[in-house]
Amino acid sequence: MAGMSSDALPLPPLYLRLADRLAAAIRSGALARGDRLPSVRQCARDETVSIATVLQAYRHLEDARLIEARPKSGYFVATALPPALQEPDTSAPPADSLQVDVASLTERVMQMATDPDVLSFGAACPAAEFFDEERLRRALAQATRRHRALLCQYPIVNGSEATRRAIARRALPWGCALDPNNIVLTNGATDAIGLCLQAVTRPGDIVALESPTSFGFLQVLEALHLRALEIPTHPRHGLSIDALALALQTQPVRALLSVPTLSNPLGATMPLAERRRLAQLLAEHQVPMVEDAIYNDWAERDEHRRAVRSFDQEGLVMLCGSFSKTVAPGLRVGWVDAGRFTPALRRLKTALFGGHTTVAELAMADLLQQPGFEPQLRRMRQDIARRVDDARSLIAESFPRGTRVTDPPGGIMLWLELPSAVDSLALFKACLDERICIAPGTMFSATDRYRHCIRLSVGGRWDEAQRQALRRIGAIAEAMLARGTLRLAA
Ligand SMILES: Cc1ncc(COP(=O)(O)O)c(C=O)c1O
Protein backbone atom coordinates (compact mmCIF):
# COMPACT_ATOMS: atom_id res chain seq x y z
CA MET A 1 0.00 0.00 0.00
CA ALA A 2 0.97 3.58 -0.40
CA GLY A 3 1.36 4.32 3.31
CA MET A 4 4.85 4.35 4.81
CA SER A 5 3.87 3.26 8.31
CA SER A 6 6.28 1.99 10.95
CA ASP A 7 5.38 0.36 14.26
CA ALA A 8 6.75 2.85 16.79
CA LEU A 9 5.53 6.42 16.58
CA PRO A 10 8.56 8.56 15.76
CA LEU A 11 9.77 11.03 18.41
CA PRO A 12 9.23 14.61 17.26
CA PRO A 13 12.37 15.88 15.51
CA LEU A 14 15.08 17.49 17.64
CA TYR A 15 14.31 21.05 16.51
CA LEU A 16 10.66 20.64 17.53
CA ARG A 17 11.57 19.35 20.98
CA LEU A 18 13.83 22.36 21.46
CA ALA A 19 11.12 24.71 20.13
CA ASP A 20 8.55 23.14 22.48
CA ARG A 21 10.83 23.64 25.50
CA LEU A 22 11.37 27.30 24.60
CA ALA A 23 7.64 27.78 23.91
CA ALA A 24 6.81 26.36 27.36
CA ALA A 25 9.33 28.79 28.94
CA ILE A 26 7.69 31.70 27.09
CA ARG A 27 4.15 30.65 28.01
CA SER A 28 5.08 30.17 31.68
CA GLY A 29 6.68 33.61 31.78
CA ALA A 30 10.18 32.23 32.47
CA LEU A 31 11.11 34.05 29.27
CA ALA A 32 9.25 37.38 29.31
CA ARG A 33 8.03 39.56 26.42
CA GLY A 34 10.91 41.37 24.80
CA ASP A 35 13.56 39.10 26.41
CA ARG A 36 16.50 38.34 24.18
CA LEU A 37 16.98 34.66 23.36
CA PRO A 38 20.49 33.17 23.42
CA SER A 39 22.28 33.65 20.10
CA VAL A 40 21.95 30.73 17.69
CA ARG A 41 25.59 29.77 18.33
CA GLN A 42 25.19 29.98 22.12
CA CYS A 43 21.97 27.96 22.09
CA ALA A 44 23.64 25.29 19.92
CA ARG A 45 26.47 25.06 22.46
CA ASP A 46 24.10 24.99 25.47
CA GLU A 47 21.85 22.33 23.98
CA THR A 48 24.64 20.40 22.23
CA VAL A 49 22.78 20.48 18.94
CA SER A 50 23.76 21.81 15.52
CA ILE A 51 23.32 25.41 14.46
CA ALA A 52 20.90 24.21 11.77
CA THR A 53 18.70 22.62 14.48
CA VAL A 54 18.59 25.85 16.49
CA LEU A 55 17.82 27.88 13.37
CA GLN A 56 14.96 25.51 12.53
CA ALA A 57 13.62 25.73 16.10
CA TYR A 58 13.80 29.54 16.08
CA ARG A 59 12.11 29.67 12.68
CA HIS A 60 9.36 27.43 14.03
CA LEU A 61 8.82 29.75 17.03
CA GLU A 62 8.81 32.73 14.68
CA ASP A 63 6.08 31.10 12.59
CA ALA A 64 4.13 30.49 15.80
CA ARG A 65 4.45 34.27 16.59
CA LEU A 66 6.19 33.53 19.89
CA ILE A 67 9.52 35.11 18.98
CA GLU A 68 10.64 37.70 16.46
CA ALA A 69 13.91 38.25 14.64
CA ARG A 70 15.29 41.79 14.83
CA PRO A 71 17.80 42.67 12.12
CA LYS A 72 21.40 42.59 13.39
CA SER A 73 20.22 42.11 17.03
CA GLY A 74 19.08 38.50 17.22
CA TYR A 75 15.91 36.80 18.39
CA PHE A 76 13.52 38.19 21.04
CA VAL A 77 10.36 36.96 22.73
CA ALA A 78 7.50 38.60 20.80
CA THR A 79 6.27 41.79 22.44
CA ALA A 80 2.63 41.06 21.56
CA LEU A 81 1.86 37.48 22.48
CA PRO A 82 -1.40 35.97 21.17
CA PRO A 83 -4.19 36.76 23.69
CA ALA A 84 -5.26 33.99 26.03
CA LEU A 85 -8.99 33.41 25.46
CA GLN A 86 -11.01 30.46 26.64
CA GLU A 87 -11.56 27.79 23.98
CA PRO A 88 -14.94 26.20 23.20
CA ASP A 89 -15.89 22.84 24.74
CA THR A 90 -15.78 19.52 22.89
CA SER A 91 -18.95 19.36 20.79
CA ALA A 92 -21.81 17.08 21.87
CA PRO A 93 -23.95 16.28 18.81
CA PRO A 94 -26.88 13.82 19.05
CA ALA A 95 -26.07 10.11 18.71
CA ASP A 96 -28.40 9.59 15.71
CA SER A 97 -27.75 10.23 12.03
CA LEU A 98 -29.80 12.94 10.31
CA GLN A 99 -30.92 13.90 6.84
CA VAL A 100 -29.21 17.08 5.75
CA ASP A 101 -30.98 20.34 4.84
CA VAL A 102 -28.60 23.29 4.84
CA ALA A 103 -28.71 24.53 1.26
CA SER A 104 -30.77 27.75 1.47
CA LEU A 105 -28.93 29.45 4.35
CA THR A 106 -25.57 28.40 2.91
CA GLU A 107 -26.38 29.86 -0.51
CA ARG A 108 -27.42 33.15 1.09
CA VAL A 109 -24.23 33.41 3.12
CA MET A 110 -21.99 32.51 0.17
CA GLN A 111 -23.74 35.08 -2.01
CA MET A 112 -23.23 37.82 0.58
CA ALA A 113 -19.67 36.69 1.36
CA THR A 114 -18.57 37.39 -2.21
CA ASP A 115 -20.46 40.68 -2.62
CA PRO A 116 -17.78 43.41 -3.03
CA ASP A 117 -19.97 45.91 -1.13
CA VAL A 118 -20.03 43.72 1.96
CA LEU A 119 -17.35 43.49 4.66
CA SER A 120 -17.09 39.74 4.67
CA PHE A 121 -16.01 37.24 7.30
CA GLY A 122 -18.10 34.58 5.57
CA ALA A 123 -15.99 32.72 2.99
CA ALA A 124 -13.12 30.36 3.86
CA CYS A 125 -11.08 31.69 0.98
CA PRO A 126 -7.91 33.77 1.12
CA ALA A 127 -8.06 37.16 -0.62
CA ALA A 128 -6.38 37.56 -4.03
CA GLU A 129 -3.44 39.38 -2.38
CA PHE A 130 -2.32 36.06 -0.87
CA PHE A 131 -1.84 34.53 -4.29
CA ASP A 132 0.99 35.48 -6.60
CA GLU A 133 -1.22 36.65 -9.47
CA GLU A 134 1.68 37.54 -11.76
CA ARG A 135 3.31 34.14 -11.36
CA LEU A 136 -0.06 32.53 -12.02
CA ARG A 137 -0.67 34.50 -15.19
CA ARG A 138 2.82 33.68 -16.47
CA ALA A 139 2.43 29.94 -15.75
CA LEU A 140 -0.94 29.81 -17.50
CA ALA A 141 0.30 31.77 -20.53
CA GLN A 142 3.38 29.57 -20.79
CA ALA A 143 1.37 26.34 -20.50
CA THR A 144 -1.03 27.56 -23.20
CA ARG A 145 1.88 28.57 -25.48
CA ARG A 146 3.81 25.35 -25.00
CA HIS A 147 0.87 22.98 -25.14
CA ARG A 148 -1.41 24.83 -27.56
CA ALA A 149 -2.46 21.61 -29.31
CA LEU A 150 -3.90 20.23 -26.09
CA LEU A 151 -6.76 22.73 -26.21
CA CYS A 152 -8.05 20.96 -29.32
CA GLN A 153 -7.93 17.48 -27.78
CA TYR A 154 -10.03 15.69 -25.21
CA PRO A 155 -8.02 15.47 -21.98
CA ILE A 156 -7.19 12.14 -20.32
CA VAL A 157 -9.50 11.29 -17.44
CA ASN A 158 -6.75 10.88 -14.79
CA GLY A 159 -5.28 14.28 -15.60
CA SER A 160 -1.81 15.38 -16.68
CA GLU A 161 1.04 13.09 -15.64
CA ALA A 162 3.37 15.99 -14.75
CA THR A 163 0.78 17.32 -12.27
CA ARG A 164 0.18 13.90 -10.74
CA ARG A 165 3.94 13.48 -10.26
CA ALA A 166 4.21 16.92 -8.63
CA ILE A 167 1.37 15.98 -6.24
CA ALA A 168 3.01 12.65 -5.34
CA ARG A 169 6.21 14.58 -4.46
CA ARG A 170 4.26 17.00 -2.25
CA ALA A 171 2.69 14.07 -0.35
CA LEU A 172 6.13 12.65 0.63
CA PRO A 173 6.49 14.86 3.76
CA TRP A 174 3.01 13.72 4.76
CA GLY A 175 4.45 10.18 5.11
CA CYS A 176 2.78 9.01 1.89
CA ALA A 177 4.56 7.44 -1.08
CA LEU A 178 1.74 7.82 -3.60
CA ASP A 179 2.00 6.24 -7.05
CA PRO A 180 1.29 9.00 -9.61
CA ASN A 181 -0.54 6.38 -11.70
CA ASN A 182 -3.13 6.03 -8.94
CA ILE A 183 -3.73 9.74 -8.53
CA VAL A 184 -6.79 11.16 -10.28
CA LEU A 185 -7.09 14.91 -10.84
CA THR A 186 -10.44 16.48 -10.06
CA ASN A 187 -12.27 19.78 -10.25
CA GLY A 188 -11.15 20.93 -6.78
CA ALA A 189 -11.35 18.93 -3.56
CA THR A 190 -15.16 19.17 -3.60
CA ASP A 191 -15.43 16.89 -6.64
CA ALA A 192 -12.82 14.53 -5.22
CA ILE A 193 -14.88 14.16 -2.01
CA GLY A 194 -18.13 13.69 -3.93
CA LEU A 195 -16.56 10.99 -6.11
CA CYS A 196 -15.08 9.17 -3.10
CA LEU A 197 -18.43 9.13 -1.32
CA GLN A 198 -20.22 7.91 -4.43
CA ALA A 199 -17.63 5.13 -4.82
CA VAL A 200 -18.37 3.69 -1.35
CA THR A 201 -21.98 4.60 -0.46
CA ARG A 202 -25.56 4.37 -1.70
CA PRO A 203 -28.35 6.92 -1.01
CA GLY A 204 -29.62 6.58 2.56
CA ASP A 205 -26.23 5.40 3.92
CA ILE A 206 -24.68 6.96 7.00
CA VAL A 207 -21.49 9.02 6.78
CA ALA A 208 -19.68 10.00 10.00
CA LEU A 209 -18.02 13.40 10.19
CA GLU A 210 -16.71 16.05 12.58
CA SER A 211 -19.16 18.28 14.44
CA PRO A 212 -19.26 21.14 13.62
CA THR A 213 -18.27 20.39 10.02
CA SER A 214 -17.75 22.17 6.70
CA PHE A 215 -21.07 23.28 5.20
CA GLY A 216 -19.62 22.20 1.83
CA PHE A 217 -19.55 18.63 3.16
CA LEU A 218 -23.16 18.91 4.31
CA GLN A 219 -24.14 20.14 0.86
CA VAL A 220 -22.42 17.14 -0.77
CA LEU A 221 -24.18 14.76 1.63
CA GLU A 222 -27.51 16.44 0.93
CA ALA A 223 -27.01 16.19 -2.85
CA LEU A 224 -26.08 12.49 -2.59
CA HIS A 225 -28.98 11.74 -0.18
CA LEU A 226 -26.58 10.54 2.53
CA ARG A 227 -27.25 10.79 6.26
CA ALA A 228 -24.85 12.71 8.50
CA LEU A 229 -23.70 11.19 11.76
CA GLU A 230 -21.91 13.96 13.64
CA ILE A 231 -19.14 12.88 15.97
CA PRO A 232 -18.04 14.88 19.07
CA THR A 233 -15.01 16.94 18.17
CA HIS A 234 -12.45 18.70 20.36
CA PRO A 235 -11.62 22.27 19.28
CA ARG A 236 -7.87 21.51 19.26
CA HIS A 237 -7.51 17.75 18.82
CA GLY A 238 -10.35 17.13 16.39
CA LEU A 239 -12.60 14.13 15.97
CA SER A 240 -12.99 12.01 19.12
CA ILE A 241 -11.71 8.54 18.22
CA ASP A 242 -13.47 7.07 21.27
CA ALA A 243 -16.82 8.49 20.14
CA LEU A 244 -16.19 7.26 16.59
CA ALA A 245 -15.36 3.77 17.91
CA LEU A 246 -18.69 3.70 19.74
CA ALA A 247 -20.54 4.87 16.62
CA LEU A 248 -18.90 2.14 14.51
CA GLN A 249 -20.00 -0.48 17.06
CA THR A 250 -23.59 0.69 17.20
CA GLN A 251 -24.46 2.09 13.76
CA PRO A 252 -24.00 0.98 10.15
CA VAL A 253 -21.53 3.74 9.24
CA ARG A 254 -20.51 3.36 5.58
CA ALA A 255 -17.75 5.98 5.49
CA LEU A 256 -15.92 8.62 7.50
CA LEU A 257 -15.33 12.08 6.02
CA SER A 258 -12.76 14.02 8.01
CA VAL A 259 -10.21 16.84 7.89
CA PRO A 260 -7.50 15.75 10.36
CA THR A 261 -5.38 18.87 9.76
CA LEU A 262 -7.04 22.25 10.43
CA SER A 263 -10.65 21.10 10.20
CA ASN A 264 -13.31 23.51 9.02
CA PRO A 265 -14.69 25.41 11.00
CA LEU A 266 -12.80 24.51 14.22
CA GLY A 267 -9.25 24.51 12.86
CA ALA A 268 -8.68 21.38 14.98
CA THR A 269 -5.64 19.22 14.27
CA MET A 270 -5.55 15.57 15.29
CA PRO A 271 -2.47 14.47 17.25
CA LEU A 272 -0.20 11.96 15.54
CA ALA A 273 -1.00 9.07 17.90
CA GLU A 274 -4.73 9.58 17.23
CA ARG A 275 -4.14 9.44 13.48
CA ARG A 276 -2.56 6.04 13.90
CA ARG A 277 -5.42 4.87 16.19
CA LEU A 278 -7.92 6.08 13.62
CA ALA A 279 -6.30 4.05 10.81
CA GLN A 280 -6.36 0.96 13.06
CA LEU A 281 -10.02 1.50 13.95
CA LEU A 282 -11.00 1.86 10.30
CA ALA A 283 -9.13 -1.37 9.49
CA GLU A 284 -10.87 -3.21 12.35
CA HIS A 285 -14.30 -2.21 11.05
CA GLN A 286 -13.33 -2.14 7.35
CA VAL A 287 -14.80 1.34 7.02
CA PRO A 288 -13.42 3.63 4.30
CA MET A 289 -12.33 7.16 5.10
CA VAL A 290 -12.24 10.25 2.90
CA GLU A 291 -9.26 12.21 4.26
CA ASP A 292 -9.45 15.83 3.14
CA ALA A 293 -5.91 17.25 3.29
CA ILE A 294 -6.78 20.62 1.74
CA TYR A 295 -5.29 22.58 4.67
CA ASN A 296 -2.16 20.46 5.23
CA ASP A 297 0.11 23.09 3.68
CA TRP A 298 -1.24 25.70 6.13
CA ALA A 299 -0.26 23.69 9.22
CA GLU A 300 2.39 25.44 11.32
CA ARG A 301 4.06 22.18 12.41
CA ASP A 302 5.50 19.62 10.00
CA GLU A 303 4.16 16.71 12.07
CA HIS A 304 0.59 18.01 11.60
CA ARG A 305 0.94 17.27 7.90
CA ARG A 306 1.40 13.54 8.46
CA ALA A 307 -1.68 11.99 6.84
CA VAL A 308 -3.89 9.28 8.37
CA ARG A 309 -3.30 7.63 5.02
CA SER A 310 0.35 7.11 5.97
CA PHE A 311 -0.79 4.66 8.68
CA ASP A 312 -3.26 2.85 6.43
CA GLN A 313 -2.18 -0.70 5.51
CA GLU A 314 -5.44 -1.66 3.81
CA GLY A 315 -6.10 0.91 1.11
CA LEU A 316 -9.16 2.17 3.02
CA VAL A 317 -8.13 5.82 3.24
CA MET A 318 -8.93 7.92 0.18
CA LEU A 319 -6.62 10.92 0.35
CA CYS A 320 -7.94 14.13 -1.28
CA GLY A 321 -6.48 17.58 -1.69
CA SER A 322 -6.53 20.71 -3.82
CA PHE A 323 -4.63 23.94 -4.34
CA SER A 324 -7.63 26.23 -3.87
CA LYS A 325 -6.21 27.65 -0.64
CA THR A 326 -2.54 27.88 -1.53
CA VAL A 327 -2.10 28.47 -5.27
CA ALA A 328 -5.37 29.59 -6.88
CA PRO A 329 -9.00 28.60 -6.31
CA GLY A 330 -9.78 29.62 -9.90
CA LEU A 331 -7.61 26.93 -11.51
CA ARG A 332 -9.85 24.29 -9.89
CA VAL A 333 -7.13 21.66 -9.58
CA GLY A 334 -7.89 19.04 -6.98
CA TRP A 335 -6.85 15.41 -6.68
CA VAL A 336 -7.49 12.08 -5.02
CA ASP A 337 -5.69 8.79 -4.43
CA ALA A 338 -8.59 6.51 -3.59
CA GLY A 339 -6.57 3.51 -2.40
CA ARG A 340 -8.39 0.24 -3.05
CA PHE A 341 -11.37 2.19 -4.41
CA THR A 342 -9.41 3.72 -7.30
CA PRO A 343 -10.98 1.57 -10.09
CA ALA A 344 -14.52 2.40 -8.87
CA LEU A 345 -13.66 6.10 -8.55
CA ARG A 346 -12.12 6.19 -12.04
CA ARG A 347 -15.23 4.60 -13.56
CA LEU A 348 -17.42 7.20 -11.86
CA LYS A 349 -15.19 10.07 -12.94
CA THR A 350 -15.13 8.89 -16.57
CA ALA A 351 -18.91 8.69 -16.62
CA LEU A 352 -19.66 11.92 -14.77
CA PHE A 353 -16.89 14.38 -15.65
CA GLY A 354 -14.31 12.97 -18.08
CA GLY A 355 -11.07 14.97 -17.93
CA HIS A 356 -10.42 18.65 -17.17
CA THR A 357 -8.49 21.52 -18.73
CA THR A 358 -5.00 20.09 -19.28
CA VAL A 359 -3.28 23.48 -19.67
CA ALA A 360 -4.59 24.53 -16.23
CA GLU A 361 -3.21 21.27 -14.79
CA LEU A 362 0.17 21.84 -16.47
CA ALA A 363 0.32 25.43 -15.20
CA MET A 364 -0.29 23.99 -11.72
CA ALA A 365 2.53 21.43 -12.14
CA ASP A 366 4.85 24.29 -13.10
CA LEU A 367 3.76 26.46 -10.14
CA LEU A 368 4.17 23.63 -7.62
CA GLN A 369 7.72 22.98 -8.76
CA GLN A 370 8.95 26.55 -8.87
CA PRO A 371 11.56 27.28 -6.16
CA GLY A 372 9.53 30.30 -5.03
CA PHE A 373 6.56 28.18 -3.97
CA GLU A 374 7.79 27.08 -0.51
CA PRO A 375 8.90 30.60 0.54
CA GLN A 376 5.53 31.92 -0.69
CA LEU A 377 3.72 29.33 1.45
CA ARG A 378 5.79 30.33 4.47
CA ARG A 379 4.99 34.02 3.95
CA MET A 380 1.33 33.14 3.57
CA ARG A 381 1.35 31.18 6.85
CA GLN A 382 3.03 34.08 8.65
CA ASP A 383 0.66 36.73 7.25
CA ILE A 384 -2.34 34.61 8.13
CA ALA A 385 -1.02 33.97 11.67
CA ARG A 386 -0.59 37.72 12.23
CA ARG A 387 -4.16 38.36 11.13
CA VAL A 388 -5.52 35.60 13.35
CA ASP A 389 -3.69 37.13 16.35
CA ASP A 390 -4.99 40.58 15.48
CA ALA A 391 -8.54 39.25 15.12
CA ARG A 392 -8.33 37.35 18.42
CA SER A 393 -7.15 40.51 20.19
CA LEU A 394 -10.07 42.48 18.73
CA ILE A 395 -12.47 39.73 19.80
CA ALA A 396 -11.03 39.75 23.33
CA GLU A 397 -11.61 43.53 23.45
CA SER A 398 -15.03 43.87 21.89
CA PHE A 399 -17.10 40.68 22.16
CA PRO A 400 -19.43 39.88 25.07
CA ARG A 401 -17.85 38.45 28.23
CA GLY A 402 -17.85 34.66 28.19
CA THR A 403 -17.19 34.42 24.43
CA ARG A 404 -14.93 31.46 23.68
CA VAL A 405 -12.67 31.33 20.65
CA THR A 406 -10.52 28.72 18.96
CA ASP A 407 -6.77 29.25 18.50
CA PRO A 408 -5.99 27.17 15.40
CA PRO A 409 -2.37 26.21 14.66
CA GLY A 410 -2.71 27.66 11.13
CA GLY A 411 -5.54 28.64 8.80
CA ILE A 412 -7.88 31.59 8.45
CA MET A 413 -10.92 30.49 10.44
CA LEU A 414 -12.01 31.25 13.97
CA TRP A 415 -14.93 29.51 15.67
CA LEU A 416 -16.65 31.56 18.35
CA GLU A 417 -18.98 30.25 21.01
CA LEU A 418 -20.98 33.26 22.23
CA PRO A 419 -23.06 33.36 25.42
CA SER A 420 -25.96 30.96 24.83
CA ALA A 421 -28.56 33.77 24.74
CA VAL A 422 -27.09 35.09 21.45
CA ASP A 423 -28.93 33.76 18.39
CA SER A 424 -26.38 33.64 15.56
CA LEU A 425 -29.10 33.83 12.88
CA ALA A 426 -30.44 37.06 14.37
CA LEU A 427 -26.85 38.29 14.66
CA PHE A 428 -26.25 37.36 10.99
CA LYS A 429 -29.32 39.38 9.93
CA ALA A 430 -28.41 42.36 12.12
CA CYS A 431 -24.87 42.37 10.72
CA LEU A 432 -26.16 42.17 7.14
CA ASP A 433 -28.19 45.34 7.78
CA GLU A 434 -24.78 47.00 8.27
CA ARG A 435 -23.26 45.24 5.21
CA ILE A 436 -21.19 42.85 7.31
CA CYS A 437 -21.31 39.11 6.60
CA ILE A 438 -20.64 36.35 9.14
CA ALA A 439 -21.34 32.61 8.98
CA PRO A 440 -23.94 31.56 11.60
CA GLY A 441 -23.18 28.35 13.50
CA THR A 442 -26.23 26.42 12.30
CA MET A 443 -24.67 26.19 8.82
CA PHE A 444 -22.07 23.79 10.17
CA SER A 445 -24.34 21.02 11.36
CA ALA A 446 -27.28 18.92 10.17
CA THR A 447 -28.63 19.24 13.71
CA ASP A 448 -30.01 22.48 15.09
CA ARG A 449 -26.88 22.95 17.21
CA TYR A 450 -24.45 25.83 17.32
CA ARG A 451 -27.18 28.51 17.32
CA HIS A 452 -24.98 30.61 19.60
CA CYS A 453 -21.82 30.06 17.53
CA ILE A 454 -20.36 31.82 14.51
CA ARG A 455 -17.46 31.19 12.17
CA LEU A 456 -15.33 34.16 11.20
CA SER A 457 -12.91 33.88 8.32
CA VAL A 458 -10.11 36.46 8.39
CA GLY A 459 -8.74 35.57 4.95
CA GLY A 460 -10.49 38.40 3.09
CA ARG A 461 -9.22 41.95 2.92
CA TRP A 462 -7.67 43.14 6.19
CA ASP A 463 -7.70 46.87 6.78
CA GLU A 464 -9.05 49.31 9.35
CA ALA A 465 -12.60 49.05 7.93
CA GLN A 466 -12.51 45.27 8.32
CA ARG A 467 -11.09 45.50 11.85
CA GLN A 468 -13.78 48.06 12.71
CA ALA A 469 -16.42 45.67 11.30
CA LEU A 470 -15.13 42.93 13.59
CA ARG A 471 -15.48 45.21 16.62
CA ARG A 472 -18.97 46.09 15.40
CA ILE A 473 -20.04 42.41 15.31
CA GLY A 474 -19.03 42.18 18.97
CA ALA A 475 -20.97 45.35 19.79
CA ILE A 476 -24.10 44.09 18.00
CA ALA A 477 -23.90 40.78 19.92
CA GLU A 478 -23.44 42.72 23.15
CA ALA A 479 -26.53 44.86 22.39
CA MET A 480 -28.56 41.74 21.62
CA LEU A 481 -27.57 40.24 24.94
CA ALA A 482 -28.49 43.44 26.79
CA ARG A 483 -31.90 43.53 25.06
CA GLY A 484 -32.47 39.84 25.97
CA THR A 485 -31.55 40.54 29.59
CA LEU A 486 -33.92 43.52 29.69
CA ARG A 487 -36.75 41.39 28.23
CA LEU A 488 -36.15 38.72 30.87
CA ALA A 489 -36.19 41.33 33.62
CA ALA A 490 -39.45 42.96 32.34
C1 LIG B 1 -12.42 21.36 4.35
C2 LIG B 1 -12.65 21.84 2.96
N1 LIG B 1 -12.61 20.96 1.94
C3 LIG B 1 -12.84 21.36 0.66
C4 LIG B 1 -13.10 22.67 0.36
C5 LIG B 1 -13.35 23.07 -1.07
O1 LIG B 1 -12.20 22.90 -1.83
P1 LIG B 1 -12.12 23.15 -3.39
O2 LIG B 1 -12.19 24.61 -3.64
O3 LIG B 1 -10.82 22.58 -3.79
O4 LIG B 1 -13.26 22.41 -4.02
C6 LIG B 1 -13.14 23.63 1.37
C7 LIG B 1 -13.40 25.05 1.06
O5 LIG B 1 -13.62 25.89 1.83
C8 LIG B 1 -12.92 23.20 2.71
O6 LIG B 1 -12.96 24.05 3.74
The ligand as a MOL file (V3000), in Angstrom:
LIG
                    3D

  0  0  0     0  0            999 V3000
M  V30 BEGIN CTAB
M  V30 COUNTS 16 16 0 0 0
M  V30 BEGIN ATOM
M  V30 1 C -12.4160 21.3620 4.3490 0
M  V30 2 C -12.6520 21.8390 2.9580 0
M  V30 3 N -12.6130 20.9570 1.9400 0
M  V30 4 C -12.8390 21.3620 0.6640 0
M  V30 5 C -13.1030 22.6740 0.3580 0
M  V30 6 C -13.3520 23.0740 -1.0710 0
M  V30 7 O -12.1980 22.8980 -1.8300 0
M  V30 8 P -12.1220 23.1450 -3.3930 0
M  V30 9 O -12.1940 24.6130 -3.6370 0
M  V30 10 O -10.8190 22.5840 -3.7900 0
M  V30 11 O -13.2620 22.4130 -4.0210 0
M  V30 12 C -13.1370 23.6290 1.3720 0
M  V30 13 C -13.3980 25.0470 1.0570 0
M  V30 14 O -13.6180 25.8930 1.8280 0
M  V30 15 C -12.9160 23.2010 2.7110 0
M  V30 16 O -12.9560 24.0530 3.7430 0
M  V30 END ATOM
M  V30 BEGIN BOND
M  V30 1 1 1 2
M  V30 2 1 2 3
M  V30 3 2 2 15
M  V30 4 2 3 4
M  V30 5 1 4 5
M  V30 6 1 5 6
M  V30 7 2 5 12
M  V30 8 1 6 7
M  V30 9 1 7 8
M  V30 10 2 8 9
M  V30 11 1 8 10
M  V30 12 1 8 11
M  V30 13 1 12 13
M  V30 14 1 12 15
M  V30 15 2 13 14
M  V30 16 1 15 16
M  V30 END BOND
M  V30 END CTAB
M  END
